[in-house]
């Protein structure tokens, strides 16, 4: 597996500070694994970082609670690590299978866990199905192109 070293060098300090803040039992989710694997080109900065935690108790007290698509059962907790917004999620009702799958086979790089490409793709498909999000449709297209490359 090829890792985008530029992205890893960029994200590492944020992950270290996040680990210092909430402990090491988190998995990086959302688009970050796509940058890590080279599915999406990394241009030097990302908009935010999505992580999933198993234990709600690790969410910092200063985190701002927001709902995802105005669904009160789907909450995210936003904090900043330096200049990067971090969205911390826990299992949502009806999404337990995804959380189990995220945790079952992560990509581990330098002791940090990233969701694997299969689960990121499944999640993006679910987001398109439920919410018709254009950015997720775009990510699915990039995953398809990536999977068609030789030597994967």
N, C-alpha and C positions, 0 to 999 in steps of 0.2 A: 504494500500500500504506500502510495506516495503522499507525503504531507507537504503542504505549502509552508515552507520554513519562514517566509516573510510574515505570513499571517500568524504563525505560532509565536514568532518573536514579538509581534504587536500585541497579541492577546495575553501572553504569559504574565506580564506585570499586573494586569487587571484580575486574572484568575488567582494569582497569589494573594492579592489584597482581598478578594472575595473570600477565599479560603480562610484567611485570617479573621474575617468578619463573621462568617456563618459556619465554619468548619468544612471538612472535606467531603461530606456526603451530599454532593450535588452533581448533576450531569448537565453538560452544556447541550442545548437544544436549539430549535429555531433554524436560522440560516447559518450560524457560525460553523457547524460541521460541514456545510457546503463550501465555505471558504477554506476550511482546513484541508479538505480533500481535493480542492482545485476544481470543483464543479462550477463555482462562481469565481470570477476574477476578483482578486483582492487589489484595491486601488489605494491602500494606505490607511483606511479608516472604515469603521462600521457604524451604523446608526445606533444600535443597541445590542444587548446581549441577553439571550433568554436562557434561563437555567431552571431546572426542576429539582425540588428538594422533596425528600420523603417525609421529613418531620417539620411540621408547621412551626414548631417551637424555635427553630433556628432563624426564622425571619426577624430581622432587626426591628426594634421598636419604632425607629424613625421611618420605616418603610411606608410609602403611601399606597393605600389599598385602592385598586381600580377594578372595574368589571370589564370583561371581554365581551364585546358586542352587546353591551347593556344587559347581560345576563347575570343576575345576582348570585347565581351558583358557580359562576366561572370568574374567579378572582385572581388577579395578579398583584404582586407587591413590588413597587418600584423603589429602587434606591439608586444612588449614584456612587460609582467608584471613580474618583477623579472626575473626568469629563464624560464618562460613559454611563448611560442609563442601563441599569440591569433590571430585567423583569424576572421576578422569582415566582414560579408557579408550583402548585401542589396538585394532587389528583382532583379532577373535577368529576362530579356525578356523570355517569355514562361514558367516561373516558378511561376507566380503570385498566382496560386491556392495553391501551397505548402506554400508560405509565409502566405497567409490568414489562412490556416489550422494550421500552426505552432502557430499562435497567438490566434487562437480561443479557444483552450482548453489546456493551458499549465499546467504542474505540478508546483505548487508553494511551495517552501521550503524556509523558513526563508526569505520571500519577494523576493527571486530569482526565475525567471521563467525558466523552463526547458521544452523542447519539449516533448510531450507525446509519449509513445511507438508506437502508431499507426502511427503517422506522421514520426517518425524516421524510422520505417519499410518501409513505403511507399517511403521515400526519398532514402533509401538504395536500394530498388527495382529499382527505377528510375536510380540510378547511375550504377547499374549492367546492366540495359537495354541499357543505352546510352553509357557507357564507359567500360563495362565489367571489373569493378574493383574487383580484388580478395579479397581485405580486406572487401569490402561491401558484397560480397558473404559469407564470413566468418561470418560477423555480422548477416546476415540473418539466417544463420544456428544456431547461438547462440540464436537469438530471437525465432526461432522455438522450440528449446529445452526448453528455458525458459517458453514459453507458454504451453508446455506439462506438466510442473511441477504441482503437485497437490496444491490446496489452492491458486489459483491466482484469 
